[in-house]
Amino acid sequence: MRYICQICGYVYDEDKENIPFDKLPDDWKCPLCGASKSDFKAEEVKKETGPVTVNTEDADLKKLSAGQLACICSNLARGCEKQYKQEESRLFTELADYFTRITPPVNDATVENISQLLQEDIDNYPDVRAVADQNSDRGAARICVWGEKVTRMLSSLVNRYLKEGEEMLANTDIWICTVCGFVYIGDQPPEVCPVCKVPPFKFEKIEGRA
């Protein structure tokens, strides 16, 4: 059997490793991105599926909150940076900063609630990806790939924090990829981002932690 990391794509091949995946210790982590054992999934043979039917007749436009707009503009800024469109990236960053400033504080931002929201996003990605594939939208499909990987990593880190508490962050640093948002915990950033493949200088260290 082969087991695939749902975050960075690393493949654990039982034939090559000579150790069954289920025999690995519970605290075993992906050697590439540090994801938990639970973030691996057994490789499946893809089956042909028919077209996905999406009913948009009754779909209503959704009013986005300032926080959601801040996230969208921030992601667009990173996408422009990735394509070396510096002026567009700067303008989207200005918009993101503005919407961030006017975003009201969240009173129920507990770790448990964040974990639940991340899992809801993960559960919704297959449907979003199906629509992107049906419409041959390569840009949206790539967003789904990057977004799901980063969301799975964030979910993995949050769930690990729920189990380990502050000990998880003791004597280590937190790094975030400025291009795709991938989060890495370690003394130094990874040699290459497991999600978008940018070099380590694209990572920023999170400062100001208590």
Protein Blocks (a to p, Z undefined) as FASTA:
>chain_A
ZZddfknopacdfklnopafklpcfkbccfklopafklpccdddddddddddddfklpcc
ddddfklmmmmmmmmmmmmmmnopaklmmmmmmmmmmmmmmpccdfklcfklmmmmmmmm
mmmmmmmmmmmmmnopaklmmmmmmmmmmmmmmmmmmmmmmmnmmmlmgoiacdddfkno
pacddfbdcfbdfklopafklpccdehiZZ
